[in-house]
Amino acid sequence: MMRIVKASAAYFAVVFGTGFVLGTIRTLWIVPRLGIRTAELLETPFMLVAIWLAGGWIGHRFRLEKRSVPRLVVGMFALAFLLAAEITMGITLQGLSLVEVFTTHDPVSGSLYYALLGLFAVMPWLCGTWQKHEAA
């Protein structure tokens, strides 16, 4: 169980760290020039790549069997960590209420954001199904 929690924390940290860096760039330089929706849409493919790479890496790094339930658990725990971080940052840094954290997204880019959250949760498992060789 400890290996799953460590893998979840590592997966969360990699993706959250990437999102934090990209979000800073988006907020400071892209939003003022192109607007929130366009900036978030431009960020989405980079986050997709980060999720995909981290999802594959986590299985190798923590030697998770391909197509295994532990891979899904890693993704779900990582999603819980990510949502906790999003809530904490929304409330403390942006002064939003708990409801506002989830309801103030742009309808278009926000929909993609929620789709990415779902993909983030299952990516370790998906990467395991795509692997050609069993993890050592």
N, CA, C and O atoms as CSV, one atom per row, in Angstrom:
chain,resi,resn,atom,element,x,y,z
A,1,MET,N,N,0.821,-1.196,0.000
A,1,MET,CA,C,0.000,0.000,0.000
A,1,MET,C,C,0.865,1.260,0.000
A,1,MET,O,O,0.526,2.255,-0.640
A,2,MET,N,N,1.984,1.207,0.723
A,2,MET,CA,C,2.855,2.378,0.779
A,2,MET,C,C,3.430,2.703,-0.600
A,2,MET,O,O,3.612,3.873,-0.938
A,3,ARG,N,N,3.712,1.677,-1.390
A,3,ARG,CA,C,4.225,1.897,-2.744
A,3,ARG,C,C,3.192,2.628,-3.597
A,3,ARG,O,O,3.551,3.482,-4.407
A,4,ILE,N,N,1.925,2.302,-3.423
A,4,ILE,CA,C,0.856,2.951,-4.177
A,4,ILE,C,C,0.730,4.417,-3.765
A,4,ILE,O,O,0.569,5.291,-4.617
A,5,VAL,N,N,0.802,4.685,-2.471
A,5,VAL,CA,C,0.713,6.068,-1.996
A,5,VAL,C,C,1.904,6.875,-2.505
A,5,VAL,O,O,1.738,8.017,-2.933
A,6,LYS,N,N,3.100,6.294,-2.463
A,6,LYS,CA,C,4.290,6.994,-2.975
A,6,LYS,C,C,4.174,7.245,-4.477
A,6,LYS,O,O,4.508,8.328,-4.958
A,7,ALA,N,N,3.704,6.249,-5.211
A,7,ALA,CA,C,3.533,6.413,-6.652
A,7,ALA,C,C,2.499,7.495,-6.947
A,7,ALA,O,O,2.684,8.304,-7.856
A,8,SER,N,N,1.413,7.509,-6.178
A,8,SER,CA,C,0.378,8.528,-6.354
A,8,SER,C,C,0.925,9.918,-6.081
A,8,SER,O,O,0.656,10.857,-6.830
A,9,ALA,N,N,1.695,10.047,-5.005
A,9,ALA,CA,C,2.269,11.344,-4.647
A,9,ALA,C,C,3.251,11.812,-5.720
A,9,ALA,O,O,3.281,12.993,-6.065
A,10,ALA,N,N,4.043,10.896,-6.242
A,10,ALA,CA,C,5.012,11.259,-7.279
A,10,ALA,C,C,4.295,11.666,-8.566
A,10,ALA,O,O,4.658,12.660,-9.194
A,11,TYR,N,N,3.291,10.908,-8.950
A,11,TYR,CA,C,2.510,11.221,-10.157
A,11,TYR,C,C,1.850,12.588,-10.007
A,11,TYR,O,O,1.915,13.422,-10.910
A,12,PHE,N,N,1.218,12.807,-8.866
A,12,PHE,CA,C,0.615,14.101,-8.584
A,12,PHE,C,C,1.649,15.223,-8.667
A,12,PHE,O,O,1.408,16.249,-9.303
A,13,ALA,N,N,2.791,15.025,-8.028
A,13,ALA,CA,C,3.812,16.081,-7.964
A,13,ALA,C,C,4.320,16.462,-9.347
A,13,ALA,O,O,4.498,17.645,-9.638
A,14,VAL,N,N,4.551,15.481,-10.192
A,14,VAL,CA,C,5.057,15.762,-11.539
A,14,VAL,C,C,4.024,16.560,-12.344
A,14,VAL,O,O,4.354,17.575,-12.957
A,15,VAL,N,N,2.788,16.095,-12.334
A,15,VAL,CA,C,1.755,16.759,-13.133
A,15,VAL,C,C,1.384,18.110,-12.528
A,15,VAL,O,O,1.218,19.088,-13.256
A,16,PHE,N,N,1.252,18.171,-11.210
A,16,PHE,CA,C,0.918,19.437,-10.566
A,16,PHE,C,C,2.041,20.451,-10.770
A,16,PHE,O,O,1.778,21.623,-11.040
A,17,GLY,N,N,3.276,20.009,-10.643
A,17,GLY,CA,C,4.414,20.909,-10.862
A,17,GLY,C,C,4.431,21.453,-12.273
A,17,GLY,O,O,4.678,22.640,-12.484
A,18,THR,N,N,4.171,20.595,-13.236
A,18,THR,CA,C,4.093,21.040,-14.629
A,18,THR,C,C,2.963,22.047,-14.809
A,18,THR,O,O,3.137,23.082,-15.452
A,19,GLY,N,N,1.811,21.737,-14.239
A,19,GLY,CA,C,0.673,22.643,-14.329
A,19,GLY,C,C,0.927,23.972,-13.645
A,19,GLY,O,O,0.474,25.017,-14.112
A,20,PHE,N,N,1.651,23.930,-12.539
A,20,PHE,CA,C,1.966,25.167,-11.825
A,20,PHE,C,C,2.863,26.061,-12.670
A,20,PHE,O,O,2.635,27.268,-12.760
A,21,VAL,N,N,3.877,25.476,-13.284
A,21,VAL,CA,C,4.779,26.257,-14.143
A,21,VAL,C,C,4.032,26.788,-15.359
A,21,VAL,O,O,4.130,27.971,-15.684
A,22,LEU,N,N,3.284,25.914,-16.031
A,22,LEU,CA,C,2.527,26.358,-17.212
A,22,LEU,C,C,1.453,27.368,-16.838
A,22,LEU,O,O,1.200,28.308,-17.591
A,23,GLY,N,N,0.821,27.186,-15.690
A,23,GLY,CA,C,-0.204,28.120,-15.238
A,23,GLY,C,C,0.360,29.498,-14.949
A,23,GLY,O,O,-0.288,30.512,-15.207
A,24,THR,N,N,1.569,29.527,-14.412
A,24,THR,CA,C,2.229,30.806,-14.159
A,24,THR,C,C,2.516,31.528,-15.471
A,24,THR,O,O,2.252,32.723,-15.605
A,25,ILE,N,N,3.057,30.792,-16.433
A,25,ILE,CA,C,3.333,31.369,-17.751
A,25,ILE,C,C,2.030,31.848,-18.392
A,25,ILE,O,O,1.960,32.950,-18.936
A,26,ARG,N,N,1.000,31.003,-18.318
A,26,ARG,CA,C,-0.305,31.348,-18.898
A,26,ARG,C,C,-0.861,32.628,-18.273
A,26,ARG,O,O,-1.293,33.538,-18.981
A,27,THR,N,N,-0.846,32.687,-16.959
A,27,THR,CA,C,-1.443,33.830,-16.255
A,27,THR,C,C,-0.677,35.129,-16.482
A,27,THR,O,O,-1.277,36.184,-16.692
A,28,LEU,N,N,0.647,35.047,-16.440
A,28,LEU,CA,C,1.448,36.268,-16.536
A,28,LEU,C,C,1.626,36.787,-17.958
A,28,LEU,O,O,1.661,37.999,-18.172
A,29,TRP,N,N,1.740,35.877,-18.943
A,29,TRP,CA,C,2.103,36.328,-20.280
A,29,TRP,C,C,1.064,36.071,-21.363
A,29,TRP,O,O,0.931,36.866,-22.293
A,30,ILE,N,N,0.334,34.979,-21.253
A,30,ILE,CA,C,-0.572,34.641,-22.346
A,30,ILE,C,C,-1.968,35.230,-22.145
A,30,ILE,O,O,-2.547,35.769,-23.089
A,31,VAL,N,N,-2.517,35.137,-20.931
A,31,VAL,CA,C,-3.857,35.671,-20.678
A,31,VAL,C,C,-3.973,37.159,-21.021
A,31,VAL,O,O,-4.947,37.559,-21.659
A,32,PRO,N,N,-3.005,37.987,-20.615
A,32,PRO,CA,C,-3.150,39.410,-20.961
A,32,PRO,C,C,-3.171,39.681,-22.463
A,32,PRO,O,O,-3.742,40.677,-22.907
A,33,ARG,N,N,-2.558,38.810,-23.237
A,33,ARG,CA,C,-2.488,39.027,-24.683
A,33,ARG,C,C,-3.634,38.356,-25.454
A,33,ARG,O,O,-4.127,38.903,-26.441
A,34,LEU,N,N,-4.049,37.179,-25.001
A,34,LEU,CA,C,-5.003,36.394,-25.783
A,34,LEU,C,C,-6.314,36.080,-25.070
A,34,LEU,O,O,-7.253,35.596,-25.702
A,35,GLY,N,N,-6.394,36.340,-23.794
A,35,GLY,CA,C,-7.599,36.032,-23.031
A,35,GLY,C,C,-7.512,34.673,-22.358
A,35,GLY,O,O,-6.675,33.838,-22.698
A,36,ILE,N,N,-8.397,34.477,-21.398
A,36,ILE,CA,C,-8.353,33.257,-20.570
A,36,ILE,C,C,-8.630,32.004,-21.386
A,36,ILE,O,O,-7.877,31.033,-21.307
A,37,ARG,N,N,-9.706,32.017,-22.172
A,37,ARG,CA,C,-10.076,30.806,-22.911
A,37,ARG,C,C,-8.958,30.359,-23.844
A,37,ARG,O,O,-8.568,29.191,-23.830
A,38,THR,N,N,-8.450,31.261,-24.639
A,38,THR,CA,C,-7.389,30.904,-25.589
A,38,THR,C,C,-6.143,30.437,-24.855
A,38,THR,O,O,-5.507,29.464,-25.261
A,39,ALA,N,N,-5.795,31.118,-23.786
A,39,ALA,CA,C,-4.611,30.735,-23.016
A,39,ALA,C,C,-4.766,29.330,-22.444
A,39,ALA,O,O,-3.835,28.527,-22.511
A,40,GLU,N,N,-5.922,29.032,-21.890
A,40,GLU,CA,C,-6.142,27.695,-21.324
A,40,GLU,C,C,-6.178,26.630,-22.414
A,40,GLU,O,O,-5.686,25.519,-22.215
A,41,LEU,N,N,-6.753,26.963,-23.556
A,41,LEU,CA,C,-6.768,26.005,-24.665
A,41,LEU,C,C,-5.360,25.739,-25.197
A,41,LEU,O,O,-5.043,24.616,-25.590
A,42,LEU,N,N,-4.522,26.769,-25.207
A,42,LEU,CA,C,-3.130,26.583,-25.631
A,42,LEU,C,C,-2.344,25.732,-24.643
A,42,LEU,O,O,-1.430,25.007,-25.035
A,43,GLU,N,N,-2.690,25.817,-23.382
A,43,GLU,CA,C,-1.992,25.051,-22.336
A,43,GLU,C,C,-2.386,23.570,-22.352
A,43,GLU,O,O,-1.584,22.715,-21.975
A,44,THR,N,N,-3.591,23.264,-22.776
A,44,THR,CA,C,-4.139,21.915,-22.695
A,44,THR,C,C,-3.267,20.837,-23.351
A,44,THR,O,O,-3.042,19.803,-22.723
A,45,PRO,N,N,-2.766,21.021,-24.576
A,45,PRO,CA,C,-1.952,19.944,-25.154
A,45,PRO,C,C,-0.665,19.679,-24.366
A,45,PRO,O,O,-0.201,18.541,-24.293
A,46,PHE,N,N,-0.100,20.718,-23.788
A,46,PHE,CA,C,1.110,20.525,-22.979
A,46,PHE,C,C,0.804,19.723,-21.715
A,46,PHE,O,O,1.599,18.883,-21.294
A,47,MET,N,N,-0.349,19.992,-21.121
A,47,MET,CA,C,-0.742,19.230,-19.941
A,47,MET,C,C,-1.065,17.780,-20.321
A,47,MET,O,O,-0.770,16.858,-19.561
A,48,LEU,N,N,-1.658,17.588,-21.474
A,48,LEU,CA,C,-1.949,16.228,-21.940
A,48,LEU,C,C,-0.661,15.428,-22.089
A,48,LEU,O,O,-0.597,14.269,-21.679
A,49,VAL,N,N,0.347,16.033,-22.666
A,49,VAL,CA,C,1.643,15.358,-22.820
A,49,VAL,C,C,2.260,15.075,-21.449
A,49,VAL,O,O,2.806,13.994,-21.229
A,50,ALA,N,N,2.177,16.027,-20.539
A,50,ALA,CA,C,2.726,15.831,-19.194
A,50,ALA,C,C,2.024,14.675,-18.484
A,50,ALA,O,O,2.675,13.858,-17.832
A,51,ILE,N,N,0.707,14.605,-18.607
A,51,ILE,CA,C,-0.059,13.519,-17.985
A,51,ILE,C,C,0.332,12.178,-18.592
A,51,ILE,O,O,0.528,11.196,-17.876
A,52,TRP,N,N,0.444,12.144,-19.897
A,52,TRP,CA,C,0.805,10.903,-20.592
A,52,TRP,C,C,2.211,10.436,-20.196
A,52,TRP,O,O,2.409,9.266,-19.868
A,53,LEU,N,N,3.176,11.346,-20.227
A,53,LEU,CA,C,4.555,10.972,-19.867
A,53,LEU,C,C,4.655,10.552,-18.406
A,53,LEU,O,O,5.308,9.558,-18.087
A,54,ALA,N,N,4.016,11.295,-17.528
A,54,ALA,CA,C,4.061,10.964,-16.103
A,54,ALA,C,C,3.332,9.649,-15.821
A,54,ALA,O,O,3.776,8.859,-14.988
A,55,GLY,N,N,2.221,9.415,-16.509
A,55,GLY,CA,C,1.486,8.167,-16.327
A,55,GLY,C,C,2.294,6.948,-16.726
A,55,GLY,O,O,2.219,5.906,-16.074
A,56,GLY,N,N,3.062,7.074,-17.791
A,56,GLY,CA,C,3.935,5.967,-18.201
A,56,GLY,C,C,5.129,5.808,-17.286
A,56,GLY,O,O,5.508,4.693,-16.929
A,57,TRP,N,N,5.713,6.917,-16.914
A,57,TRP,CA,C,6.899,6.889,-16.056
A,57,TRP,C,C,6.590,6.277,-14.695
A,57,TRP,O,O,7.393,5.517,-14.153
A,58,ILE,N,N,5.433,6.607,-14.149
A,58,ILE,CA,C,5.111,6.169,-12.795
A,58,ILE,C,C,5.027,4.650,-12.707
A,58,ILE,O,O,5.438,4.055,-11.711
A,59,GLY,N,N,4.492,4.026,-13.755
A,59,GLY,CA,C,4.420,2.566,-13.769
A,59,GLY,C,C,5.787,1.921,-13.780
A,59,GLY,O,O,6.007,0.925,-13.091
A,60,HIS,N,N,6.712,2.473,-14.553
A,60,HIS,CA,C,8.083,1.949,-14.603
A,60,HIS,C,C,8.810,2.206,-13.293
A,60,HIS,O,O,9.440,1.308,-12.733
A,61,ARG,N,N,8.719,3.425,-12.817
A,61,ARG,CA,C,9.464,3.831,-11.617
A,61,ARG,C,C,9.064,3.026,-10.389
A,61,ARG,O,O,9.914,2.669,-9.573
A,62,PHE,N,N,7.774,2.738,-10.256
A,62,PHE,CA,C,7.295,2.034,-9.072
A,62,PHE,C,C,6.936,0.576,-9.356
A,62,PHE,O,O,6.311,-0.094,-8.534
A,63,ARG,N,N,7.343,0.098,-10.535
A,63,ARG,CA,C,7.195,-1.306,-10.916
A,63,ARG,C,C,5.777,-1.829,-10.723
A,63,ARG,O,O,5.543,-2.856,-10.085
A,64,LEU,N,N,4.849,-1.086,-11.298
A,64,LEU,CA,C,3.448,-1.492,-11.235
A,64,LEU,C,C,3.148,-2.415,-12.412
A,64,LEU,O,O,3.535,-2.141,-13.548
A,65,GLU,N,N,2.454,-3.509,-12.121
A,65,GLU,CA,C,2.111,-4.448,-13.183
A,65,GLU,C,C,1.176,-3.779,-14.178
A,65,GLU,O,O,0.324,-2.969,-13.810
A,66,LYS,N,N,1.355,-4.137,-15.457
A,66,LYS,CA,C,0.472,-3.513,-16.452
A,66,LYS,C,C,-0.945,-4.033,-16.274
A,66,LYS,O,O,-1.158,-5.151,-15.804
A,67,ARG,N,N,-1.908,-3.207,-16.658
A,67,ARG,CA,C,-3.346,-3.499,-16.550
A,67,ARG,C,C,-3.757,-3.951,-15.150
A,67,ARG,O,O,-4.593,-4.842,-15.005
A,68,SER,N,N,-3.184,-3.352,-14.143
A,68,SER,CA,C,-3.481,-3.777,-12.785
A,68,SER,C,C,-4.367,-2.782,-12.052
A,68,SER,O,O,-4.391,-1.595,-12.376
A,69,VAL,N,N,-5.086,-3.277,-11.071
A,69,VAL,CA,C,-5.912,-2.427,-10.214
A,69,VAL,C,C,-5.046,-1.400,-9.479
A,69,VAL,O,O,-5.470,-0.252,-9.343
A,70,PRO,N,N,-3.852,-1.761,-8.999
A,70,PRO,CA,C,-3.030,-0.738,-8.341
A,70,PRO,C,C,-2.767,0.484,-9.217
A,70,PRO,O,O,-2.655,1.592,-8.691
A,71,ARG,N,N,-2.666,0.319,-10.522
A,71,ARG,CA,C,-2.476,1.469,-11.408
A,71,ARG,C,C,-3.689,2.403,-11.364
A,71,ARG,O,O,-3.542,3.625,-11.382
A,72,LEU,N,N,-4.880,1.820,-11.305
A,72,LEU,CA,C,-6.081,2.654,-11.177
A,72,LEU,C,C,-6.124,3.351,-9.827
A,72,LEU,O,O,-6.519,4.513,-9.739
A,73,VAL,N,N,-5.721,2.647,-8.775
A,73,VAL,CA,C,-5.706,3.229,-7.437
A,73,VAL,C,C,-4.709,4.385,-7.377
A,73,VAL,O,O,-4.989,5.417,-6.766
A,74,VAL,N,N,-3.545,4.214,-8.011
A,74,VAL,CA,C,-2.557,5.296,-8.075
A,74,VAL,C,C,-3.183,6.528,-8.716
A,74,VAL,O,O,-3.040,7.638,-8.201
A,75,GLY,N,N,-3.867,6.342,-9.822
A,75,GLY,CA,C,-4.504,7.461,-10.499
A,75,GLY,C,C,-5.584,8.124,-9.660
A,75,GLY,O,O,-5.705,9.349,-9.660
A,76,MET,N,N,-6.365,7.334,-8.952
A,76,MET,CA,C,-7.440,7.891,-8.129
A,76,MET,C,C,-6.879,8.665,-6.932
A,76,MET,O,O,-7.356,9.753,-6.609
A,77,PHE,N,N,-5.870,8.098,-6.283
A,77,PHE,CA,C,-5.227,8.818,-5.170
A,77,PHE,C,C,-4.593,10.112,-5.669
A,77,PHE,O,O,-4.718,11.159,-5.033
A,78,ALA,N,N,-3.913,10.034,-6.808
A,78,ALA,CA,C,-3.287,11.238,-7.368
A,78,ALA,C,C,-4.342,12.286,-7.695
A,78,ALA,O,O,-4.120,13.479,-7.485
A,79,LEU,N,N,-5.485,11.852,-8.207
A,79,LEU,CA,C,-6.578,12.783,-8.479
A,79,LEU,C,C,-7.069,13.437,-7.187
A,79,LEU,O,O,-7.346,14.636,-7.162
A,80,ALA,N,N,-7.175,12.654,-6.123
A,80,ALA,CA,C,-7.587,13.218,-4.831
A,80,ALA,C,C,-6.581,14.264,-4.360
A,80,ALA,O,O,-6.970,15.322,-3.865
A,81,PHE,N,N,-5.288,13.973,-4.512
A,81,PHE,CA,C,-4.248,14.949,-4.139
A,81,PHE,C,C,-4.380,16.215,-4.984
A,81,PHE,O,O,-4.268,17.329,-4.473
A,82,LEU,N,N,-4.619,16.030,-6.278
A,82,LEU,CA,C,-4.730,17.166,-7.189
A,82,LEU,C,C,-5.948,18.033,-6.859
A,82,LEU,O,O,-5.856,19.260,-6.853
A,83,LEU,N,N,-7.068,17.403,-6.590
A,83,LEU,CA,C,-8.266,18.164,-6.246
A,83,LEU,C,C,-8.081,18.906,-4.925
A,83,LEU,O,O,-8.528,20.044,-4.781
A,84,ALA,N,N,-7.422,18.260,-3.963
A,84,ALA,CA,C,-7.143,18.928,-2.684
A,84,ALA,C,C,-6.261,20.151,-2.909
A,84,ALA,O,O,-6.480,21.198,-2.301
A,85,ALA,N,N,-5.267,20.019,-3.781
A,85,ALA,CA,C,-4.382,21.153,-4.080
A,85,ALA,C,C,-5.144,22.262,-4.805
A,85,ALA,O,O,-4.965,23.441,-4.498
A,86,GLU,N,N,-5.988,21.892,-5.759
A,86,GLU,CA,C,-6.784,22.883,-6.493
A,86,GLU,C,C,-7.713,23.641,-5.541
A,86,GLU,O,O,-7.841,24.862,-5.630
A,87,ILE,N,N,-8.350,22.917,-4.644
A,87,ILE,CA,C,-9.246,23.543,-3.676
A,87,ILE,C,C,-8.467,24.484,-2.760
A,87,ILE,O,O,-8.876,25.623,-2.533
A,88,THR,N,N,-7.356,24.004,-2.243
A,88,THR,CA,C,-6.530,24.814,-1.343
A,88,THR,C,C,-6.050,26.083,-2.033
A,88,THR,O,O,-6.140,27.171,-1.465
A,89,MET,N,N,-5.549,25.952,-3.237
A,89,MET,CA,C,-5.058,27.123,-3.963
A,89,MET,C,C,-6.201,28.070,-4.328
A,89,MET,O,O,-6.047,29.288,-4.235
A,90,GLY,N,N,-7.338,27.523,-4.741
A,90,GLY,CA,C,-8.470,28.369,-5.099
A,90,GLY,C,C,-8.977,29.177,-3.913
A,90,GLY,O,O,-9.303,30.356,-4.050
A,91,ILE,N,N,-9.042,28.546,-2.761
A,91,ILE,CA,C,-9.551,29.222,-1.570
A,91,ILE,C,C,-8.528,30.209,-1.010
A,91,ILE,O,O,-8.871,31.347,-0.688
A,92,THR,N,N,-7.279,29.775,-0.895
A,92,THR,CA,C,-6.274,30.629,-0.243
A,92,THR,C,C,-5.677,31.683,-1.158
A,92,THR,O,O,-5.481,32.822,-0.734
A,93,LEU,N,N,-5.382,31.332,-2.401
A,93,LEU,CA,C,-4.728,32.288,-3.296
A,93,LEU,C,C,-5.703,33.148,-4.089
A,93,LEU,O,O,-5.415,34.309,-4.381
A,94,GLN,N,N,-6.853,32.584,-4.437
A,94,GLN,CA,C,-7.797,33.326,-5.261
A,94,GLN,C,C,-8.999,33.835,-4.484
A,94,GLN,O,O,-9.803,34.601,-5.015
A,95,GLY,N,N,-9.127,33.421,-3.240
A,95,GLY,CA,C,-10.247,33.868,-2.418
A,95,GLY,C,C,-11.592,33.337,-2.864
A,95,GLY,O,O,-12.615,33.980,-2.629
A,96,LEU,N,N,-11.614,32.179,-3.500
A,96,LEU,CA,C,-12.852,31.579,-3.984
A,96,LEU,C,C,-13.487,30.716,-2.897
A,96,LEU,O,O,-12.808,30.254,-1.980
A,97,SER,N,N,-14.781,30.508,-3.008
A,97,SER,CA,C,-15.448,29.543,-2.139
A,97,SER,C,C,-15.211,28.148,-2.718
A,97,SER,O,O,-14.727,28.004,-3.841
A,98,LEU,N,N,-15.554,27.139,-1.947
A,98,LEU,CA,C,-15.393,25.769,-2.430
A,98,LEU,C,C,-16.188,25.541,-3.710
A,98,LEU,O,O,-15.684,24.919,-4.644
A,99,VAL,N,N,-17.401,26.025,-3.765
A,99,VAL,CA,C,-18.240,25.875,-4.959
A,99,VAL,C,C,-17.633,26.638,-6.127
A,99,VAL,O,O,-17.612,26.131,-7.249
A,100,GLU,N,N,-17.141,27.841,-5.885
A,100,GLU,CA,C,-16.559,28.659,-6.953
A,100,GLU,C,C,-15.306,28.026,-7.557
A,100,GLU,O,O,-15.021,28.220,-8.739
A,101,VAL,N,N,-14.565,27.277,-6.757
A,101,VAL,CA,C,-13.370,26.616,-7.280
A,101,VAL,C,C,-13.734,25.747,-8.479
A,101,VAL,O,O,-12.962,25.643,-9.433
A,102,PHE,N,N,-14.903,25.126,-8.431
A,102,PHE,CA,C,-15.307,24.203,-9.494
A,102,PHE,C,C,-16.283,24.794,-10.506
A,102,PHE,O,O,-16.535,24.180,-11.543
A,103,THR,N,N,-16.835,25.970,-10.228
A,103,THR,CA,C,-17.873,26.503,-11.120
A,103,THR,C,C,-17.473,27.764,-11.871
A,103,THR,O,O,-18.267,28.276,-12.660
A,104,THR,N,N,-16.284,28.273,-11.654
A,104,THR,CA,C,-15.894,29.528,-12.308
A,104,THR,C,C,-15.063,29.321,-13.568
A,104,THR,O,O,-14.523,30.281,-14.118
A,105,HIS,N,N,-14.957,28.093,-14.025
A,105,HIS,CA,C,-14.180,27.823,-15.240
A,105,HIS,C,C,-14.939,28.284,-16.476
A,105,HIS,O,O,-16.170,28.306,-16.496
A,106,ASP,N,N,-14.188,28.649,-17.498
A,106,ASP,CA,C,-14.760,28.963,-18.807
A,106,ASP,C,C,-15.494,27.715,-19.314
A,106,ASP,O,O,-14.995,26.604,-19.132
A,107,PRO,N,N,-16.645,27.867,-19.935
A,107,PRO,CA,C,-17.395,26.691,-20.385
A,107,PRO,C,C,-16.627,25.790,-21.352
A,107,PRO,O,O,-16.744,24.566,-21.284
A,108,VAL,N,N,-15.856,26.378,-22.237
A,108,VAL,CA,C,-15.124,25.575,-23.226
A,108,VAL,C,C,-13.846,24.992,-22.627
A,108,VAL,O,O,-13.681,23.773,-22.575
A,109,SER,N,N,-12.952,25.853,-22.179
A,109,SER,CA,C,-11.687,25.359,-21.633
A,109,SER,C,C,-11.906,24.617,-20.321
A,109,SER,O,O,-11.130,23.722,-19.986
A,110,GLY,N,N,-12.944,24.971,-19.574
A,110,GLY,CA,C,-13.256,24.259,-18.338
A,110,GLY,C,C,-13.687,22.828,-18.605
A,110,GLY,O,O,-13.356,21.919,-17.844
A,111,SER,N,N,-14.424,22.633,-19.686
A,111,SER,CA,C,-14.829,21.270,-20.059
A,111,SER,C,C,-13.602,20.418,-20.369
A,111,SER,O,O,-13.524,19.256,-19.970
A,112,LEU,N,N,-12.654,21.001,-21.078
A,112,LEU,CA,C,-11.407,20.276,-21.355
A,112,LEU,C,C,-10.630,20.002,-20.082
A,112,LEU,O,O,-10.022,18.942,-19.936
A,113,TYR,N,N,-10.648,20.956,-19.157
A,113,TYR,CA,C,-9.977,20.779,-17.869
A,113,TYR,C,C,-10.541,19.556,-17.144
A,113,TYR,O,O,-9.785,18.729,-16.636
A,114,TYR,N,N,-11.869,19.444,-17.098
A,114,TYR,CA,C,-12.481,18.304,-16.413
A,114,TYR,C,C,-12.207,16.995,-17.153
A,114,TYR,O,O,-12.043,15.953,-16.520
A,115,ALA,N,N,-12.158,17.038,-18.468
A,115,ALA,CA,C,-11.794,15.846,-19.236
A,115,ALA,C,C,-10.356,15.424,-18.918
A,115,ALA,O,O,-10.070,14.234,-18.784
A,116,LEU,N,N,-9.458,16.400,-18.800
A,116,LEU,CA,C,-8.072,16.092,-18.440
A,116,LEU,C,C,-7.979,15.503,-17.038
A,116,LEU,O,O,-7.148,14.629,-16.791
A,117,LEU,N,N,-8.819,15.969,-16.116
A,117,LEU,CA,C,-8.820,15.382,-14.770
A,117,LEU,C,C,-9.192,13.901,-14.838
A,117,LEU,O,O,-8.573,13.070,-14.173
A,118,GLY,N,N,-10.204,13.576,-15.641
A,118,GLY,CA,C,-10.579,12.176,-15.810
A,118,GLY,C,C,-9.474,11.362,-16.437
A,118,GLY,O,O,-9.201,10.238,-16.014
A,119,LEU,N,N,-8.840,11.925,-17.442
A,119,LEU,CA,C,-7.729,11.248,-18.093
A,119,LEU,C,C,-6.546,11.084,-17.135
A,119,LEU,O,O,-5.890,10.042,-17.122
A,120,PHE,N,N,-6.285,12.106,-16.345
A,120,PHE,CA,C,-5.229,12.046,-15.332
A,120,PHE,C,C,-5.456,10.867,-14.387
A,120,PHE,O,O,-4.511,10.170,-14.019
A,121,ALA,N,N,-6.709,10.648,-13.998
A,121,ALA,CA,C,-7.023,9.576,-13.061
A,121,ALA,C,C,-6.769,8.184,-13.650
A,121,ALA,O,O,-6.364,7.276,-12.925
A,122,VAL,N,N,-6.999,8.009,-14.934
A,122,VAL,CA,C,-6.863,6.672,-15.529
A,122,VAL,C,C,-5.569,6.478,-16.324
A,122,VAL,O,O,-5.292,5.368,-16.778
A,123,MET,N,N,-4.778,7.530,-16.501
A,123,MET,CA,C,-3.591,7.417,-17.349
A,123,MET,C,C,-2.578,6.368,-16.890
A,123,MET,O,O,-2.035,5.665,-17.742
A,124,PRO,N,N,-2.293,6.220,-15.597
A,124,PRO,CA,C,-1.348,5.144,-15.230
A,124,PRO,C,C,-1.842,3.771,-15.703
A,124,PRO,O,O,-1.048,2.944,-16.151
A,125,TRP,N,N,-3.136,3.535,-15.602
A,125,TRP,CA,C,-3.698,2.274,-16.067
A,125,TRP,C,C,-3.639,2.180,-17.586
A,125,TRP,O,O,-3.260,1.141,-18.127
A,126,LEU,N,N,-4.012,3.262,-18.287
A,126,LEU,CA,C,-3.958,3.248,-19.744
A,126,LEU,C,C,-2.547,2.990,-20.251
A,126,LEU,O,O,-2.341,2.210,-21.180
A,127,CYS,N,N,-1.581,3.652,-19.632
A,127,CYS,CA,C,-0.189,3.437,-20.044
A,127,CYS,C,C,0.227,1.991,-19.807
A,127,CYS,O,O,1.010,1.434,-20.576
A,128,GLY,N,N,-0.290,1.388,-18.756
A,128,GLY,CA,C,-0.001,-0.022,-18.491
A,128,GLY,C,C,-0.581,-0.926,-19.553
A,128,GLY,O,O,0.037,-1.929,-19.910
A,129,THR,N,N,-1.753,-0.600,-20.069
A,129,THR,CA,C,-2.352,-1.438,-21.111
A,129,THR,C,C,-1.628,-1.295,-22.432
A,129,THR,O,O,-1.694,-2.184,-23.281
A,130,TRP,N,N,-0.923,-0.160,-22.612
A,130,TRP,CA,C,-0.207,0.083,-23.857
A,130,TRP,C,C,1.217,-0.472,-23.839
A,130,TRP,O,O,1.869,-0.529,-24.882
A,131,GLN,N,N,1.705,-0.880,-22.671
A,131,GLN,CA,C,3.075,-1.362,-22.571
A,131,GLN,C,C,3.210,-2.707,-23.281
A,131,GLN,O,O,2.307,-3.542,-23.238
A,132,LYS,N,N,4.350,-2.898,-23.930
A,132,LYS,CA,C,4.584,-4.145,-24.647
A,132,LYS,C,C,5.136,-5.233,-23.734
A,132,LYS,O,O,4.922,-6.423,-23.965
A,133,HIS,N,N,5.852,-4.807,-22.691
A,133,HIS,CA,C,6.488,-5.787,-21.794
A,133,HIS,C,C,6.006,-5.557,-20.375
A,133,HIS,O,O,5.753,-4.428,-19.954
A,134,GLU,N,N,5.888,-6.652,-19.655
A,134,GLU,CA,C,5.517,-6.603,-18.247
A,134,GLU,C,C,6.582,-5.836,-17.470
A,134,GLU,O,O,7.777,-6.025,-17.699
A,135,ALA,N,N,6.151,-4.971,-16.551
A,135,ALA,CA,C,7.113,-4.218,-15.724
A,135,ALA,C,C,7.884,-5.185,-14.845
A,135,ALA,O,O,7.335,-6.154,-14.320
A,136,ALA,N,N,9.160,-4.903,-14.697
A,136,ALA,CA,C,10.014,-5.797,-13.904
A,136,ALA,C,C,9.781,-5.605,-12.426
A,136,ALA,O,O,10.414,-6.274,-11.610
